[in-house]
Amino acid sequence: MLRFPTLMLSVVLATLILAACQQKVEQAPAAASASPHKIGILLVNHGSRQKAWRDMLLDVEKAVDDRLLALPNVKAVRTAYNEYNEPSVAAQMKAFDDEGFDEVIVLPLFLTVGAHTNSDIPNLVGLKNDPKALEALPKDGVPVYRPKARVTLLETIDSTEFLKANILRRTKALLKDDDGSKYGVTLAAYGDDQFNQQWEALMGEIGKHLKENVGIGAINYAWSGHLVNYSSDPTRKAVNQMLAEKKKDIVISVYVAYDKKFQTDVIGGGIKQSDRPQDVLYNEPEAILPDENLNNWVVDTIKESLSVGRLGALNAGT
C-alpha cells in the first residue's frame, strides 16, 4: 500500500535535485564573469581661469573615454583640476569613494615634475601625508579629501617620446621648407624654481631632438611662469639673443594647453618687445594640445599600468 507514494516521493526529490543542479550550472558563468573590483581613471591637470585651457583638457577625456572603459574593470573616467576650478581632485576622489570604487589610477597631464605633481597631488590622493602641505592647500583654495580607494599615481607627459615629436612637428610647420641653419628656436615654458634642474634638462632634450631632426643649430629657452613673476622680459631677452645670432627665431610655447595669459600676454608680449619682432615666427594660440598622439599616450599608459604589478595581478584574477 505504501509503495506507490514512496515511488512518487523519490521522483519528486530527484526532479528537485536535478533542477537545483541545472540552476547552479546556469548561474556559474555569470558568477565567474563578475568582478568585485571597480577601477576609476582620474586625469588631473593644472587648471586655469581660461575656458580654452579647460576645454582642451576635457576634450582629452572625451577622446579616450570609450577606449579606457573597454579595459578590464575600468568603470569610470573623470577629469579633475589641481587648482582654480571644479571639479577638484578632492571632489572626484570623494565621488569615487561614494560609488564604491576600490582602485583609482591617477594620470597627471602635466608637462614635467613640479610642486603640483611632487607634493600637491600625492597629498590630495593619499599617497603622502605632509602636515604642512595638507594645511597649506585649503588656504590656497584647494580642498583636501583623503580617499579610501587605493591609488596608483603615474608619471607626467615628459616620460615619453611623444613630447619631442610634438615640438618637432610644430617647429617644422613654422620652418616649412626653409633652411634650418638660418633659424634659431626659443622654447617658452613655465619653469619651476624647486625643480629647475629637471626643467632645464627637459629643454635640453627637446633642443637636442630639434638639432638632430631639422638642422637648427641654436636653441635657447625662456621661463614665463611664477618663477619669473609672469614677466615678458625673459622671453624678450631670449629672442634678442637668438636674433643677434640668426636671421630668424622660431618661438615654441611648451605648454599643455592654450592660456591667453601665457601664450598671448607673457610670451607674445616678449616677442613684440624684442628688437625685430618681424623676424620671429610664432603661432600664438598653439600648445601641445590638441594632439591625437597625446590621447593615444593616455590610453597606452593606463593600459600598461593595468598589466603590471598589483593592478596586473588584480586583473589577472578576475
C-alpha positions as CSV (number, residue, x, y, z in Angstrom):
1,M,0.0,0.0,0.0
2,L,2.9,2.4,0.7
3,R,4.9,1.5,-2.3
4,F,3.3,4.0,-4.7
5,P,3.6,7.1,-2.5
6,T,7.2,6.2,-1.8
7,L,8.0,5.9,-5.5
8,M,6.3,9.3,-6.2
9,L,8.3,11.0,-3.4
10,S,11.5,9.7,-4.9
11,V,10.6,11.0,-8.3
12,V,9.8,14.4,-6.8
13,L,13.1,14.6,-4.9
14,A,15.1,13.6,-7.9
15,T,13.4,16.3,-10.0
16,L,14.1,19.0,-7.4
17,I,17.8,18.0,-7.1
18,L,18.1,18.0,-10.9
19,A,16.5,21.4,-11.2
20,A,18.8,22.8,-8.5
21,C,21.9,21.4,-10.2
22,Q,20.8,22.9,-13.5
23,Q,20.2,26.3,-11.9
24,K,23.7,26.2,-10.4
25,V,25.3,25.4,-13.7
26,E,23.3,28.2,-15.5
27,Q,24.4,30.7,-12.8
28,A,28.1,29.7,-12.8
29,P,29.2,31.7,-15.9
30,A,27.6,34.9,-14.6
31,A,29.3,34.5,-11.2
32,A,32.6,33.8,-12.8
33,S,32.4,36.9,-15.0
34,A,31.5,39.3,-12.2
35,S,34.4,41.2,-10.6
36,P,34.4,42.7,-7.1
37,H,36.8,45.4,-8.4
38,K,35.9,48.8,-9.7
39,I,38.7,50.9,-11.2
40,G,38.4,54.6,-11.8
41,I,40.6,56.7,-14.0
42,L,41.3,60.3,-13.0
43,L,43.0,62.7,-15.5
44,V,44.4,65.6,-13.4
45,N,45.6,68.8,-15.0
46,H,46.8,72.2,-13.6
47,G,43.5,74.1,-14.0
48,S,43.1,77.6,-15.5
49,R,40.8,80.5,-15.4
50,Q,40.8,80.4,-19.1
51,K,37.9,78.3,-20.6
52,A,40.0,77.5,-23.7
53,W,42.5,75.7,-21.5
54,R,39.8,73.7,-19.6
55,D,38.1,72.8,-22.8
56,M,41.2,71.3,-24.3
57,L,41.7,69.0,-21.3
58,L,38.0,68.0,-21.3
59,D,38.4,67.1,-25.0
60,V,41.2,64.7,-23.9
61,E,38.8,62.9,-21.6
62,K,36.1,62.7,-24.3
63,A,38.7,61.3,-26.8
64,V,39.9,58.5,-24.6
65,D,36.7,57.7,-22.6
66,D,35.4,54.8,-24.7
67,R,38.8,53.1,-25.1
68,L,39.6,53.3,-21.4
69,L,36.1,52.0,-20.4
70,A,36.9,48.9,-22.5
71,L,39.8,48.0,-20.3
72,P,39.4,45.3,-17.6
73,N,37.4,46.6,-14.6
74,V,37.6,50.2,-15.6
75,K,34.1,51.7,-14.7
76,A,34.6,55.5,-14.9
77,V,36.9,58.1,-16.5
78,R,37.0,61.6,-15.0
79,T,38.9,64.9,-15.1
80,A,40.0,67.0,-12.1
81,Y,41.7,70.4,-11.8
82,N,44.5,70.8,-9.4
83,E,43.5,74.4,-8.7
84,Y,41.3,77.3,-9.8
85,N,38.4,75.1,-11.0
86,E,35.9,72.4,-10.1
87,P,35.7,69.5,-10.1
88,S,38.7,69.4,-7.8
89,V,40.8,66.3,-7.1
90,A,39.2,66.1,-3.7
91,A,35.7,66.2,-5.2
92,Q,36.4,63.5,-7.8
93,M,38.2,61.2,-5.3
94,K,35.2,61.5,-2.9
95,A,32.8,60.7,-5.8
96,F,34.9,57.5,-6.5
97,D,34.6,56.5,-2.8
98,D,30.9,57.2,-2.7
99,E,30.3,55.0,-5.7
100,G,32.3,52.1,-4.2
101,F,35.5,52.3,-6.3
102,D,38.3,50.4,-4.7
103,E,41.1,51.4,-7.1
104,V,41.8,54.7,-8.8
105,I,44.6,55.4,-11.4
106,V,45.7,59.0,-11.4
107,L,47.4,60.3,-14.5
108,P,48.8,63.9,-14.2
109,L,48.6,65.7,-17.5
110,F,51.4,68.0,-16.6
111,L,54.5,68.7,-18.7
112,T,57.1,67.5,-16.1
113,V,57.7,67.3,-12.4
114,G,56.9,70.3,-10.2
115,A,55.5,71.2,-6.9
116,H,52.0,70.2,-8.0
117,T,53.0,66.7,-9.1
118,N,55.6,66.1,-6.4
119,S,53.6,67.4,-3.4
120,D,50.0,68.6,-4.1
121,I,48.6,65.7,-6.0
122,P,50.3,62.9,-3.9
123,N,48.9,64.6,-0.7
124,L,45.5,65.0,-2.3
125,V,45.2,61.4,-3.3
126,G,46.5,59.9,0.0
127,L,49.9,58.8,-1.2
128,K,51.7,61.4,1.0
129,N,50.8,62.8,4.4
130,D,52.7,66.0,4.7
131,P,51.0,68.1,7.5
132,K,52.4,71.4,6.1
133,A,51.1,70.7,2.6
134,L,47.7,69.5,3.9
135,E,47.4,72.7,5.9
136,A,48.5,75.0,3.2
137,L,46.3,73.6,0.4
138,P,42.9,74.7,1.8
139,K,44.4,78.1,2.5
140,D,45.3,78.3,-1.2
141,G,41.7,77.4,-2.1
142,V,42.5,73.7,-2.9
143,P,40.1,71.4,-1.0
144,V,41.5,68.3,0.7
145,Y,39.9,64.8,0.9
146,R,41.7,61.7,2.0
147,P,40.3,58.8,-0.2
148,K,39.6,55.3,0.9
149,A,40.3,53.8,-2.6
150,R,43.8,52.6,-3.3
151,V,45.6,55.0,-5.7
152,T,48.2,54.4,-8.4
153,L,49.9,57.7,-9.5
154,L,51.5,57.6,-12.9
155,E,54.2,59.8,-14.5
156,T,54.0,63.1,-16.3
157,I,54.0,63.8,-20.1
158,D,57.7,64.2,-20.3
159,S,58.2,60.5,-19.5
160,T,57.5,59.6,-23.2
161,E,58.9,60.4,-26.6
162,F,55.6,61.9,-27.6
163,L,56.5,65.4,-26.3
164,K,59.7,65.6,-28.5
165,A,57.7,64.5,-31.6
166,N,55.0,67.2,-30.8
167,I,57.6,70.0,-30.6
168,L,59.3,68.8,-33.7
169,R,56.1,68.7,-35.7
170,R,55.2,72.3,-34.7
171,T,58.7,73.6,-35.4
172,K,58.6,72.0,-38.9
173,A,55.3,73.6,-39.6
174,L,56.7,77.1,-39.0
175,L,60.0,76.4,-40.7
176,K,58.3,74.9,-43.7
177,D,60.9,74.1,-46.4
178,D,63.4,76.7,-45.4
179,D,67.0,76.1,-44.4
180,G,67.0,75.3,-40.7
181,S,70.6,76.6,-40.3
182,K,69.3,80.2,-40.7
183,Y,67.0,79.9,-37.8
184,G,67.2,79.6,-34.0
185,V,64.5,78.2,-31.7
186,T,63.4,79.6,-28.4
187,L,61.4,77.2,-26.2
188,A,59.0,79.2,-24.0
189,A,57.9,77.2,-20.9
190,Y,56.5,77.7,-17.4
191,G,59.6,76.7,-15.3
192,D,59.8,75.8,-11.7
193,D,62.1,77.2,-9.0
194,Q,62.2,74.0,-6.9
195,F,62.7,71.7,-9.9
196,N,64.8,74.0,-12.2
197,Q,67.3,71.2,-12.9
198,Q,64.6,68.9,-14.3
199,W,63.1,71.7,-16.4
200,E,66.4,72.6,-17.8
201,A,67.2,69.0,-18.6
202,L,63.8,68.7,-20.4
203,M,64.5,71.8,-22.5
204,G,67.9,70.3,-23.4
205,E,66.4,67.0,-24.5
206,I,63.9,68.8,-26.7
207,G,66.6,71.1,-28.2
208,K,68.9,68.1,-29.0
209,H,66.0,66.4,-30.8
210,L,65.3,69.6,-32.9
211,K,69.0,69.9,-33.8
212,E,69.2,66.3,-34.9
213,N,66.0,66.4,-37.0
214,V,65.7,69.9,-38.6
215,G,69.3,71.1,-38.7
216,I,68.7,74.0,-36.3
217,G,72.0,74.7,-34.5
218,A,70.9,77.3,-32.0
219,I,68.4,76.6,-29.2
220,N,67.6,78.5,-26.1
221,Y,64.7,78.7,-23.7
222,A,62.8,81.2,-21.5
223,W,60.7,80.8,-18.4
224,S,57.4,82.6,-18.3
225,G,55.6,81.4,-15.1
226,H,55.7,82.1,-11.4
227,L,59.5,81.7,-11.3
228,V,59.9,85.0,-13.2
229,N,56.7,86.6,-11.8
230,Y,54.9,86.1,-15.2
231,S,57.2,88.7,-16.8
232,S,57.7,89.0,-20.6
233,D,61.3,90.1,-20.1
234,P,62.9,86.7,-20.1
235,T,61.2,85.9,-23.4
236,R,62.3,89.2,-24.9
237,K,65.9,88.6,-23.8
238,A,66.0,85.1,-25.2
239,V,64.5,86.2,-28.6
240,N,67.0,89.1,-28.8
241,Q,69.9,86.7,-28.1
242,M,68.7,84.4,-30.9
243,L,68.2,87.2,-33.4
244,A,71.7,88.5,-32.7
245,E,73.0,85.2,-34.0
246,K,70.4,84.1,-36.5
247,K,68.3,85.5,-39.4
248,K,65.1,84.5,-37.7
249,D,63.8,82.9,-34.5
250,I,61.1,80.3,-34.1
251,V,59.3,80.5,-30.7
252,I,57.5,77.4,-29.5
253,S,55.3,77.5,-26.4
254,V,55.9,74.4,-24.4
255,Y,52.6,74.5,-22.6
256,V,50.0,71.7,-22.4
257,A,47.1,73.9,-23.5
258,Y,46.4,77.5,-24.6
259,D,46.1,80.1,-22.0
260,K,45.8,83.8,-23.0
261,K,47.9,84.9,-20.0
262,F,50.9,82.9,-21.1
263,Q,50.8,82.4,-24.9
264,T,49.4,85.9,-25.6
265,D,50.3,88.2,-22.8
266,V,53.6,86.9,-21.5
267,I,55.3,85.1,-24.5
268,G,53.6,87.2,-27.2
269,G,54.3,90.3,-25.2
270,G,58.0,89.4,-25.0
271,I,58.2,88.9,-28.8
272,K,56.5,92.2,-29.5
273,Q,59.0,94.0,-27.3
274,S,62.0,92.3,-29.0
275,D,64.4,94.2,-31.3
276,R,63.0,92.5,-34.5
277,P,59.5,91.1,-33.9
278,Q,59.0,90.9,-37.7
279,D,61.7,88.2,-37.8
280,V,60.0,85.9,-35.2
281,L,57.8,83.0,-36.2
282,Y,55.3,82.2,-33.5
283,N,51.9,80.6,-33.6
284,E,50.2,82.3,-30.6
285,P,47.2,80.1,-29.9
286,E,49.2,76.9,-30.3
287,A,50.0,74.5,-27.5
288,I,50.8,70.8,-27.1
289,L,47.1,70.1,-27.3
290,P,45.2,69.1,-29.4
291,D,47.2,66.1,-30.5
292,E,45.8,62.6,-31.1
293,N,49.2,61.2,-30.1
294,L,48.7,62.5,-26.6
295,N,45.3,60.8,-26.5
296,N,47.0,57.6,-27.6
297,W,49.7,58.1,-24.9
298,V,47.0,58.4,-22.2
299,V,45.3,55.1,-23.3
300,D,48.6,53.3,-23.7
301,T,49.9,54.5,-20.3
302,I,46.7,53.4,-18.5
303,K,46.7,50.1,-20.3
304,E,50.3,49.4,-19.3
305,S,49.5,50.2,-15.7
306,L,46.7,47.7,-15.7
307,S,49.0,44.9,-16.9
308,V,51.8,45.2,-14.3
309,G,52.4,45.0,-10.6
310,R,49.5,44.9,-8.2
311,L,46.9,46.0,-10.8
312,G,48.1,43.4,-13.2
313,A,47.7,40.7,-10.5
314,L,44.2,42.1,-9.6
315,N,43.0,42.0,-13.2
316,A,44.5,38.6,-13.8
317,G,42.4,37.2,-11.0
318,T,39.1,38.5,-12.4
